[in-house]
Amino acid sequence: MNKHTKHQIITDKGGNPAFAVIPYTEYLALVDHDSNDYDEDVFIPHEVVRA
């Protein structure tokens, strides 16, 4: 994306910033979409999660 995109700030009822709408490519760069912070082969029994 070469052109400038204006970001949108969404505020709550009190006027405080609550959300920012940004281009998807910028979001992917921010969250480092290629890294896996979890192991798909690890399972936690429901009883443990519930506890």
N, CA, C and O atoms as CSV, one atom per row, in Angstrom:
chain,resi,resn,atom,element,x,y,z
A,1,MET,N,N,0.858,-1.170,0.000
A,1,MET,CA,C,0.000,0.000,0.000
A,1,MET,C,C,0.900,1.227,0.000
A,1,MET,O,O,1.591,1.493,0.983
A,2,ASN,N,N,0.893,1.957,-1.076
A,2,ASN,CA,C,1.767,3.109,-1.215
A,2,ASN,C,C,1.104,4.427,-0.869
A,2,ASN,O,O,1.784,5.393,-0.523
A,3,LYS,N,N,-0.207,4.478,-0.959
A,3,LYS,CA,C,-0.862,5.749,-0.673
A,3,LYS,C,C,-1.140,5.887,0.822
A,3,LYS,O,O,-1.290,4.894,1.534
A,4,HIS,N,N,-1.204,7.120,1.277
A,4,HIS,CA,C,-1.484,7.402,2.686
A,4,HIS,C,C,-2.936,7.071,2.997
A,4,HIS,O,O,-3.847,7.492,2.284
A,5,THR,N,N,-3.139,6.321,4.056
A,5,THR,CA,C,-4.489,5.975,4.488
A,5,THR,C,C,-4.726,6.605,5.853
A,5,THR,O,O,-3.936,6.412,6.776
A,6,LYS,N,N,-5.786,7.340,5.976
A,6,LYS,CA,C,-6.103,7.960,7.253
A,6,LYS,C,C,-6.680,6.901,8.182
A,6,LYS,O,O,-7.608,6.180,7.816
A,7,HIS,N,N,-6.135,6.814,9.363
A,7,HIS,CA,C,-6.625,5.868,10.354
A,7,HIS,C,C,-7.860,6.445,11.034
A,7,HIS,O,O,-7.988,7.661,11.181
A,8,GLN,N,N,-8.755,5.574,11.440
A,8,GLN,CA,C,-9.978,6.021,12.095
A,8,GLN,C,C,-9.906,5.662,13.570
A,8,GLN,O,O,-9.622,4.516,13.916
A,9,ILE,N,N,-10.157,6.617,14.430
A,9,ILE,CA,C,-10.216,6.394,15.867
A,9,ILE,C,C,-11.679,6.408,16.284
A,9,ILE,O,O,-12.411,7.356,16.001
A,10,ILE,N,N,-12.089,5.352,16.955
A,10,ILE,CA,C,-13.465,5.248,17.439
A,10,ILE,C,C,-13.435,5.476,18.943
A,10,ILE,O,O,-12.668,4.837,19.663
A,11,THR,N,N,-14.271,6.386,19.407
A,11,THR,CA,C,-14.281,6.738,20.821
A,11,THR,C,C,-15.478,6.127,21.541
A,11,THR,O,O,-16.480,5.761,20.926
A,12,ASP,N,N,-15.344,6.029,22.857
A,12,ASP,CA,C,-16.469,5.556,23.661
A,12,ASP,C,C,-17.400,6.729,23.947
A,12,ASP,O,O,-17.172,7.836,23.459
A,13,LYS,N,N,-18.437,6.496,24.727
A,13,LYS,CA,C,-19.423,7.545,25.007
A,13,LYS,C,C,-18.827,8.733,25.747
A,13,LYS,O,O,-19.367,9.837,25.686
A,14,GLY,N,N,-17.717,8.515,26.447
A,14,GLY,CA,C,-17.070,9.603,27.167
A,14,GLY,C,C,-16.069,10.370,26.326
A,14,GLY,O,O,-15.439,11.310,26.811
A,15,GLY,N,N,-15.917,9.975,25.061
A,15,GLY,CA,C,-14.984,10.663,24.177
A,15,GLY,C,C,-13.568,10.135,24.245
A,15,GLY,O,O,-12.667,10.700,23.624
A,16,ASN,N,N,-13.354,9.060,24.989
A,16,ASN,CA,C,-12.024,8.471,25.107
A,16,ASN,C,C,-11.768,7.503,23.951
A,16,ASN,O,O,-12.669,6.765,23.554
A,17,PRO,N,N,-10.546,7.499,23.409
A,17,PRO,CA,C,-10.238,6.558,22.325
A,17,PRO,C,C,-10.465,5.127,22.791
A,17,PRO,O,O,-10.000,4.737,23.862
A,18,ALA,N,N,-11.183,4.341,21.984
A,18,ALA,CA,C,-11.471,2.957,22.344
A,18,ALA,C,C,-10.920,1.975,21.312
A,18,ALA,O,O,-10.458,0.894,21.676
A,19,PHE,N,N,-10.964,2.337,20.033
A,19,PHE,CA,C,-10.518,1.458,18.963
A,19,PHE,C,C,-9.829,2.282,17.886
A,19,PHE,O,O,-10.088,3.475,17.733
A,20,ALA,N,N,-8.948,1.624,17.144
A,20,ALA,CA,C,-8.319,2.248,15.988
A,20,ALA,C,C,-8.528,1.338,14.790
A,20,ALA,O,O,-8.244,0.142,14.856
A,21,VAL,N,N,-9.020,1.896,13.705
A,21,VAL,CA,C,-9.187,1.147,12.466
A,21,VAL,C,C,-7.979,1.461,11.588
A,21,VAL,O,O,-7.728,2.614,11.236
A,22,ILE,N,N,-7.237,0.408,11.245
A,22,ILE,CA,C,-6.020,0.577,10.438
A,22,ILE,C,C,-6.076,-0.385,9.260
A,22,ILE,O,O,-6.832,-1.356,9.295
A,23,PRO,N,N,-5.288,-0.133,8.220
A,23,PRO,CA,C,-5.245,-1.069,7.099
A,23,PRO,C,C,-4.782,-2.452,7.567
A,23,PRO,O,O,-3.956,-2.573,8.472
A,24,TYR,N,N,-5.325,-3.480,6.938
A,24,TYR,CA,C,-5.042,-4.854,7.346
A,24,TYR,C,C,-3.551,-5.180,7.263
A,24,TYR,O,O,-3.034,-5.901,8.115
A,25,THR,N,N,-2.861,-4.667,6.263
A,25,THR,CA,C,-1.430,-4.940,6.145
A,25,THR,C,C,-0.656,-4.358,7.321
A,25,THR,O,O,0.310,-4.967,7.780
A,26,GLU,N,N,-1.058,-3.199,7.815
A,26,GLU,CA,C,-0.411,-2.627,8.995
A,26,GLU,C,C,-0.699,-3.476,10.230
A,26,GLU,O,O,0.177,-3.673,11.072
A,27,TYR,N,N,-1.931,-3.978,10.334
A,27,TYR,CA,C,-2.287,-4.857,11.447
A,27,TYR,C,C,-1.407,-6.106,11.449
A,27,TYR,O,O,-0.883,-6.499,12.491
A,28,LEU,N,N,-1.247,-6.724,10.286
A,28,LEU,CA,C,-0.416,-7.919,10.205
A,28,LEU,C,C,1.019,-7.635,10.625
A,28,LEU,O,O,1.645,-8.459,11.293
A,29,ALA,N,N,1.538,-6.488,10.243
A,29,ALA,CA,C,2.900,-6.125,10.636
A,29,ALA,C,C,2.992,-5.914,12.148
A,29,ALA,O,O,4.009,-6.249,12.756
A,30,LEU,N,N,1.957,-5.372,12.750
A,30,LEU,CA,C,1.969,-5.121,14.192
A,30,LEU,C,C,1.895,-6.401,15.012
A,30,LEU,O,O,2.533,-6.501,16.059
A,31,VAL,N,N,1.127,-7.375,14.552
A,31,VAL,CA,C,0.931,-8.597,15.336
A,31,VAL,C,C,1.902,-9.703,14.938
A,31,VAL,O,O,1.863,-10.788,15.518
A,32,ASP,N,N,2.767,-9.455,13.967
A,32,ASP,CA,C,3.759,-10.442,13.531
A,32,ASP,C,C,3.068,-11.759,13.233
A,32,ASP,O,O,3.286,-12.755,13.924
A,33,HIS,N,N,2.240,-11.763,12.209
A,33,HIS,CA,C,1.362,-12.882,11.884
A,33,HIS,C,C,2.077,-14.182,11.562
A,33,HIS,O,O,1.426,-15.225,11.507
A,34,ASP,N,N,3.384,-14.170,11.346
A,34,ASP,CA,C,4.096,-15.401,11.022
A,34,ASP,C,C,4.546,-16.171,12.253
A,34,ASP,O,O,4.939,-17.333,12.144
A,35,SER,N,N,4.495,-15.544,13.419
A,35,SER,CA,C,4.960,-16.241,14.616
A,35,SER,C,C,3.816,-17.036,15.229
A,35,SER,O,O,2.667,-16.597,15.227
A,36,ASN,N,N,4.143,-18.199,15.748
A,36,ASN,CA,C,3.158,-19.029,16.445
A,36,ASN,C,C,3.500,-19.020,17.918
A,36,ASN,O,O,4.509,-19.595,18.325
A,37,ASP,N,N,2.674,-18.377,18.722
A,37,ASP,CA,C,2.893,-18.318,20.158
A,37,ASP,C,C,2.248,-19.488,20.866
A,37,ASP,O,O,2.208,-19.523,22.096
A,38,TYR,N,N,1.747,-20.440,20.115
A,38,TYR,CA,C,1.079,-21.581,20.702
A,38,TYR,C,C,1.494,-22.835,19.941
A,38,TYR,O,O,1.948,-22.758,18.799
A,39,ASP,N,N,1.337,-23.963,20.570
A,39,ASP,CA,C,1.654,-25.245,19.958
A,39,ASP,C,C,0.350,-25.969,19.677
A,39,ASP,O,O,-0.386,-26.299,20.607
A,40,GLU,N,N,0.059,-26.218,18.425
A,40,GLU,CA,C,-1.208,-26.840,18.052
A,40,GLU,C,C,-1.320,-28.282,18.524
A,40,GLU,O,O,-2.420,-28.833,18.558
A,41,ASP,N,N,-0.211,-28.896,18.884
A,41,ASP,CA,C,-0.229,-30.296,19.303
A,41,ASP,C,C,-0.428,-30.467,20.804
A,41,ASP,O,O,-0.483,-31.597,21.290
A,42,VAL,N,N,-0.538,-29.373,21.542
A,42,VAL,CA,C,-0.712,-29.451,22.984
A,42,VAL,C,C,-2.194,-29.311,23.308
A,42,VAL,O,O,-2.857,-28.380,22.851
A,43,PHE,N,N,-2.702,-30.247,24.101
A,43,PHE,CA,C,-4.104,-30.223,24.488
A,43,PHE,C,C,-4.208,-30.156,26.004
A,43,PHE,O,O,-3.468,-30.835,26.715
A,44,ILE,N,N,-5.114,-29.347,26.487
A,44,ILE,CA,C,-5.348,-29.212,27.924
A,44,ILE,C,C,-6.725,-29.797,28.215
A,44,ILE,O,O,-7.717,-29.377,27.620
A,45,PRO,N,N,-6.788,-30.764,29.126
A,45,PRO,CA,C,-8.093,-31.360,29.430
A,45,PRO,C,C,-9.083,-30.322,29.927
A,45,PRO,O,O,-8.711,-29.362,30.601
A,46,HIS,N,N,-10.345,-30.528,29.587
A,46,HIS,CA,C,-11.397,-29.584,29.975
A,46,HIS,C,C,-11.460,-29.392,31.482
A,46,HIS,O,O,-11.731,-28.291,31.961
A,47,GLU,N,N,-11.211,-30.452,32.222
A,47,GLU,CA,C,-11.244,-30.354,33.673
A,47,GLU,C,C,-10.195,-29.379,34.197
A,47,GLU,O,O,-10.439,-28.651,35.160
A,48,VAL,N,N,-9.039,-29.369,33.564
A,48,VAL,CA,C,-7.967,-28.450,33.977
A,48,VAL,C,C,-8.340,-27.016,33.602
A,48,VAL,O,O,-8.148,-26.101,34.403
A,49,VAL,N,N,-8.866,-26.812,32.404
A,49,VAL,CA,C,-9.264,-25.478,31.965
A,49,VAL,C,C,-10.349,-24.938,32.871
A,49,VAL,O,O,-10.298,-23.778,33.278
A,50,ARG,N,N,-11.323,-25.760,33.188
A,50,ARG,CA,C,-12.453,-25.343,34.027
A,50,ARG,C,C,-11.987,-24.999,35.439
A,50,ARG,O,O,-12.545,-24.103,36.073
A,51,ALA,N,N,-10.975,-25.697,35.934
A,51,ALA,CA,C,-10.480,-25.448,37.301
A,51,ALA,C,C,-9.803,-24.113,37.347
A,51,ALA,O,O,-9.313,-23.705,38.400
